[in-house]
Amino acid sequence: MAFSKTEYKVKCLSCGGELSDEGYPLGCPHCDKPGFIQADYGKKQIEFGSEEMGLYRFADWLPVKHTLEGSGAPITYKSEALAKELGLTDLWITFNGWWPEKGARMKTGAFKECEAYAVCGRMGDDWKDTLVVASAGNTARAFARVCSDNNIPLVLCVPEDNIDALWFDKPLNDCVKLYCTESGSDYFDAIALSGKVCALDGFAPEGGAKNIARRDGMATTVLSCAEAMQAIPEYYFQAVGSGTGAIAAWEAMNRLIEDGRFGSNKMKLLVSQNTPFLPIYDSWKRGGRDFIELDGDTAREQAEAVVGKVLTNRKPPYSLTGGLYDALVDTEGDVIAVSNEEASQAGALFKELEGNDVSPAASVAVASLIQAVEAGTVPKDGRIMLNITGGGMERFMSEHEMFFLQPTHVFSKEPSQEEVAEVLKA
């Protein structure tokens, strides 16, 4: 597979300064104002690679130093059946998951593979630490597969109640270790555990939304859609937990505008959350940059009540410079609340009409599109992108023997630093 190292610089969105990407920075060391760093690519007009390159067909706009084997890429097609059902004339579906007939070959069934292959591709040959990833499920599954296949040491921190999401079609390499927070904990508890792991020598955080490779890996969904449409979408639908995917979509939109060949329109971000877990929805509807934080007990209770478990990040990158608030304001976007019942009905409708199963989170996105059409928020002839962030999982699991990753250790909701150190060094 032909690949030349991507040329890019890293800039801080808060102070505008430029910094080196050596050492895998997750933030700007020169300013105190919270804000993202961002990749600034040498190529301003993207050249799409061949399909056999997988995710790295978008390498012009990925901050990668090398490629890894086995990646899949988002695929985009123009909807007929769902579009007809909703009375839409220009609905495009970007599908991330398992759908070989359409060229979708993500074996973990979710667009988190885009993150994992980009993040691991950013890590240089001199990388020595064990990578640490906190996840509610899908991200852990993606990183586990990529790191296992490429012999990259990895520690996963996942709530115990979510480990049924850690399924694979083959046993994993011993380089992947799973540590859990006990039943009744949530994603934030797993994030807190990962922080304590990263405080130990030899362990390094993947970085989440702060990692330019994670965001630009996710951004390939919009690149896929723009390539298929030969235009920037006018409306973008996605369910969000942290909102990182929507931020990535916004960043991709800005690069496509600068490219000059896909139009100059802003792509309205219409993101959705799963009732009753609505901190992003509530913060946006109240107005202003401030984020409404949930207390731990309320967050855990609400997270337990939703079908879209991966949509339950209680501390998303909302308020900081370059975060979700800025993305929504810039695109005149909105946040939509979707009930469990609406999500389940929408997922069933998608499978019936389009022919493949979708994840609960993607079902929330489909339901939000239905809501917006019924409310007249989007015109019938609008150029719409529906980001199906996960799909084909039921099909993949039915076609393959499944292996489940088991935890090396289960911690309490809030273990001490000393306990974490003792277990990890054992």
C-alpha positions in Angstrom: 0.0 0.0 0.0 1.5 3.3 -1.1 1.9 5.8 1.7 4.1 8.8 2.3 4.2 10.4 5.7 1.5 13.1 6.0 2.7 16.6 6.2 1.1 18.7 8.9 1.6 21.2 11.6 -0.2 21.5 15.0 -1.8 24.8 16.1 -3.5 25.9 19.2 -7.1 27.3 18.7 -6.9 29.3 21.9 -3.7 31.3 21.4 -3.0 30.6 17.7 0.4 29.4 18.4 2.2 26.5 16.6 3.7 23.6 18.4 5.6 20.4 17.5 3.8 17.1 17.3 6.8 15.3 18.7 5.9 13.6 22.0 2.2 13.2 21.1 0.9 16.5 22.6 -2.8 16.7 23.7 -2.8 20.4 24.5 -0.9 23.6 24.1 1.9 24.1 26.7 2.0 27.9 26.0 -1.5 29.1 27.0 -3.8 28.6 30.0 -7.2 29.1 28.2 -9.0 25.8 27.7 -9.0 24.9 24.0 -8.2 22.3 21.4 -5.1 21.9 19.4 -5.7 21.1 15.7 -3.8 19.6 12.8 -3.0 22.0 9.9 -2.3 19.9 6.8 0.1 20.8 4.1 -2.3 19.6 1.4 -5.2 22.0 1.2 -6.9 19.9 -1.5 -7.4 16.3 -0.5 -6.6 13.5 -2.8 -8.7 10.4 -2.0 -6.7 7.1 -2.1 -7.9 3.7 -3.4 -10.4 1.6 -1.5 -7.8 -1.0 -0.6 -6.1 1.6 1.6 -9.0 1.4 4.1 -9.1 4.4 6.4 -5.8 5.6 5.1 -7.3 6.6 1.7 -8.0 9.8 3.6 -4.3 10.1 4.8 -3.8 13.6 3.3 -6.0 14.8 6.2 -4.9 12.4 8.9 -2.0 13.2 11.3 -0.4 9.8 10.8 3.3 8.8 10.7 2.6 5.2 9.5 -0.2 2.9 8.5 -1.5 -0.3 10.1 -3.0 -3.3 8.4 -6.7 -4.2 8.6 -8.5 -0.8 8.6 -11.9 -0.2 7.1 -13.3 3.2 5.9 -16.7 4.8 6.1 -18.9 4.3 3.0 -21.6 6.7 1.8 -24.5 5.9 -0.5 -27.7 7.8 -1.5 -30.7 6.4 0.2 -33.7 5.3 -1.7 -36.1 3.4 0.7 -35.7 5.5 3.9 -35.6 8.7 1.8 -38.8 7.8 0.1 -40.5 6.9 3.4 -39.5 10.4 4.8 -40.3 12.2 1.5 -36.7 13.3 1.1 -35.0 13.7 -2.3 -31.3 14.1 -1.3 -30.6 11.9 1.8 -27.1 10.3 2.0 -26.2 7.7 4.5 -22.7 7.4 5.8 -22.4 3.9 7.1 -19.7 2.8 9.6 -19.8 -0.9 10.4 -20.2 -4.3 8.7 -21.9 -4.4 5.3 -19.5 -6.1 2.9 -21.9 -5.8 -0.1 -21.6 -2.0 0.2 -17.8 -2.1 0.9 -18.2 -1.5 4.7 -15.7 -3.8 6.5 -15.3 -2.5 10.0 -15.2 -5.7 12.0 -16.0 -4.0 15.3 -19.2 -2.5 13.8 -18.6 1.2 14.7 -16.8 4.3 13.5 -14.6 4.1 16.6 -12.3 2.1 14.3 -11.6 5.3 12.4 -10.3 6.8 15.7 -8.2 3.8 16.6 -6.4 3.4 13.3 -5.7 7.1 13.2 -4.5 7.4 16.8 -2.3 4.4 16.5 -1.0 5.7 13.2 0.0 8.9 14.9 2.1 7.1 17.4 5.7 7.1 16.2 8.1 4.1 15.9 9.7 5.3 19.1 6.5 4.9 21.2 7.3 2.9 24.3 4.4 3.5 26.8 1.3 1.4 27.3 -1.6 3.3 25.7 -4.6 3.8 28.1 -8.2 4.2 26.8 -11.3 4.8 28.8 -14.6 3.8 27.1 -18.2 3.0 27.5 -17.8 0.1 25.1 -17.4 0.8 21.4 -14.2 2.7 21.6 -12.7 0.0 23.8 -13.7 -2.7 21.3 -12.1 -0.8 18.4 -8.8 0.0 20.2 -8.6 -3.6 21.5 -8.8 -5.0 18.0 -6.4 -2.6 16.4 -3.8 -2.9 19.2 -4.2 -6.7 19.4 -3.7 -7.1 15.6 -0.7 -4.7 15.7 0.9 -5.8 19.0 0.5 -2.4 20.7 0.3 -2.6 24.5 -3.1 -1.3 25.7 -5.0 -0.9 28.9 -8.7 -0.5 28.7 -10.9 1.1 31.4 -14.6 0.2 31.0 -17.6 0.1 33.4 -18.3 -3.5 34.3 -21.9 -3.2 33.1 -20.7 -2.5 29.6 -18.2 -5.3 29.0 -20.7 -7.3 26.9 -19.7 -4.8 24.2 -16.2 -6.3 24.1 -16.8 -9.0 21.6 -14.4 -10.2 18.9 -14.2 -12.8 16.2 -10.9 -14.2 17.5 -9.1 -14.2 20.9 -7.1 -11.1 21.6 -3.3 -10.7 22.0 -2.1 -10.6 25.6 -0.9 -7.1 25.0 -4.5 -5.9 25.6 -5.6 -5.7 29.3 -9.1 -4.8 30.6 -9.7 -3.1 34.0 -13.2 -2.3 35.1 -15.1 -0.1 37.6 -17.7 -2.2 39.4 -21.3 -2.7 38.4 -23.4 0.4 38.9 -20.5 2.7 37.7 -20.6 4.8 34.5 -18.3 6.1 31.8 -17.0 8.9 34.0 -15.9 6.4 36.6 -14.0 4.6 33.9 -12.4 7.9 32.8 -11.4 8.6 36.4 -9.8 5.1 36.7 -7.8 5.7 33.5 -6.5 8.9 34.9 -5.1 7.0 37.9 -3.5 4.4 35.6 -1.9 7.2 33.6 -0.4 8.6 36.7 1.9 5.5 36.8 5.2 5.4 35.0 5.0 3.7 31.6 1.4 4.5 30.9 0.1 7.2 28.6 -3.4 8.6 27.9 -4.9 8.2 24.5 -6.4 11.6 25.1 -10.0 11.4 23.9 -11.3 14.5 22.2 -8.0 16.3 22.8 -6.2 13.9 20.4 -6.1 15.4 17.0 -5.9 11.9 15.4 -9.1 10.8 17.1 -11.0 13.8 15.8 -9.6 13.6 12.3 -10.2 9.9 12.2 -13.9 10.6 13.0 -13.8 13.4 10.4 -13.4 10.8 7.6 -17.2 10.2 7.8 -17.8 13.7 6.4 -14.9 13.3 3.9 -16.6 10.1 2.6 -19.9 11.9 2.3 -18.5 14.9 0.5 -16.7 12.6 -1.9 -19.9 10.8 -2.7 -22.0 13.9 -2.9 -19.3 16.0 -4.5 -20.5 18.7 -2.1 -20.5 19.6 1.5 -23.8 18.4 3.1 -26.3 21.1 4.2 -27.5 19.1 7.2 -25.6 16.6 9.4 -27.3 14.2 11.8 -25.5 12.2 14.5 -26.2 11.0 18.1 -23.6 12.2 20.5 -22.2 11.4 23.9 -19.1 13.6 24.1 -19.9 15.5 20.9 -16.4 14.7 19.6 -17.7 13.3 16.3 -19.7 16.4 15.7 -16.7 18.6 16.4 -14.7 16.5 14.0 -17.5 16.9 11.4 -17.3 20.7 11.8 -13.5 20.6 11.4 -13.8 18.5 8.3 -16.4 21.0 6.9 -14.0 23.9 7.4 -11.2 22.0 5.6 -13.6 21.2 2.7 -14.5 24.9 2.4 -10.8 25.7 2.3 -10.3 23.0 -0.4 -12.7 25.0 -2.6 -14.1 22.1 -4.7 -17.0 21.1 -2.5 -18.8 24.4 -2.0 -18.7 27.1 0.7 -21.8 26.4 2.7 -21.8 25.8 6.5 -23.1 22.3 7.4 -25.8 22.6 10.1 -25.0 20.2 12.9 -28.1 18.5 14.2 -26.9 16.3 17.0 -29.0 14.2 19.4 -29.1 12.7 22.9 -31.0 9.9 24.4 -33.6 10.8 27.1 -33.2 11.0 30.0 -29.4 11.6 29.7 -29.5 15.1 28.3 -26.7 17.3 29.6 -25.7 18.6 26.2 -29.3 19.1 25.2 -30.1 21.0 28.4 -26.9 23.1 28.2 -27.6 24.1 24.6 -31.3 24.9 25.2 -30.4 27.1 28.3 -28.1 29.1 26.1 -24.5 30.2 26.7 -21.2 28.5 26.8 -21.6 27.1 30.4 -22.2 23.4 30.6 -24.7 21.9 33.1 -22.9 19.1 34.9 -24.8 16.2 36.4 -23.9 14.9 39.9 -22.5 11.3 39.9 -25.6 9.5 41.3 -28.0 11.2 38.9 -25.7 10.6 35.9 -25.3 6.9 36.7 -29.1 6.5 37.2 -29.8 8.3 33.9 -27.1 6.3 32.0 -28.7 3.1 33.2 -32.0 4.2 31.7 -31.0 4.8 28.1 -30.7 2.4 25.2 -27.7 4.3 23.8 -25.2 3.5 26.6 -22.3 5.0 24.6 -24.0 8.4 24.6 -23.5 9.0 28.3 -20.5 11.2 28.8 -21.1 13.6 31.6 -18.1 15.8 31.0 -18.0 16.4 27.2 -15.8 19.0 25.5 -18.6 21.5 25.3 -17.4 24.9 26.6 -13.7 25.0 25.6 -12.4 26.9 22.5 -13.1 24.7 19.4 -15.5 22.5 21.4 -19.1 21.5 20.7 -20.6 24.8 21.7 -18.5 26.7 19.2 -19.3 24.1 16.5 -23.1 24.4 17.1 -23.0 28.2 17.1 -20.9 28.4 14.0 -23.2 26.1 12.0 -26.4 27.4 13.5 -27.0 23.9 14.7 -29.3 22.3 17.3 -29.6 19.5 19.8 -32.5 17.0 19.6 -33.8 14.8 22.5 -34.8 11.2 21.5 -36.7 8.7 23.7 -35.8 5.0 24.0 -39.1 4.1 22.2 -38.4 6.6 19.3 -34.9 5.2 19.0 -36.1 1.5 18.9 -38.7 2.3 16.3 -36.3 4.2 14.1 -33.7 1.4 14.3 -36.3 -1.1 13.2 -37.4 1.1 10.4 -33.9 1.5 9.1 -33.3 -2.2 9.1 -36.6 -2.9 7.3 -36.1 -0.2 4.7 -32.3 -0.1 4.2 -31.5 -3.7 4.9 -29.0 -3.7 7.8 -29.1 -3.4 11.6 -27.8 -0.3 13.3 -26.5 0.3 16.8 -28.7 1.9 19.5 -26.7 5.1 19.2 -27.2 5.2 15.4 -30.9 4.5 16.0 -31.1 7.7 18.1 -29.6 9.6 15.1 -32.2 8.1 12.7 -35.0 9.1 15.2 -33.7 12.6 15.3 -33.8 12.8 11.5 -37.4 11.6 11.6 -38.2 14.3 14.2 -36.6 17.0 12.2 -38.5 16.0 9.0 -41.8 15.9 10.9 -41.1 19.3 12.5 -40.1 20.9 9.1 -36.6 21.6 10.4 -35.0 20.3 7.2 -36.5 20.9 3.8 -37.6 17.9 1.7 -34.9 18.7 -0.9 -32.2 19.4 1.6 -28.8 17.9 1.1 -28.7 15.6 4.2 -26.0 13.5 5.7 -27.1 10.8 8.2 -24.1 9.5 10.1 -24.7 5.9 11.0 -21.9 5.6 13.6 -22.4 1.8 14.1 -24.1 -0.9 12.2 -24.1 -4.5 11.0 -23.1 -5.7 14.5 -26.0 -8.2 14.8 -25.1 -9.5 11.4 -21.4 -9.8 12.1 -22.0 -11.6 15.4 -24.4 -14.0 13.8 -21.8 -14.8 11.1 -18.8 -15.4 13.3 -17.8 -17.2 16.5 -17.6 -14.7 19.3 -14.9 -14.3 22.0 -15.4 -11.9 24.9 -12.6 -10.0 26.7 -12.7 -10.6 30.4 -11.4 -8.1 33.0 -8.0 -8.6 34.6 -9.4 -6.8 37.7 -12.6 -5.0 38.8 -12.2 -1.9 40.9 -14.7 -0.1 43.1 -16.3 3.1 41.6 -13.6 5.3 43.1 -10.5 3.2 43.9 -7.5 4.9 45.6 -4.3 5.7 43.6 -2.5 3.3 45.8 -4.9 0.4 45.0 -4.6 1.1 41.3 -0.8 1.2 41.5 -0.7 -2.1 43.5 -3.0 -3.9 41.0 -1.3 -2.6 37.8 2.2 -3.4 39.0 1.3 -6.9 40.2 
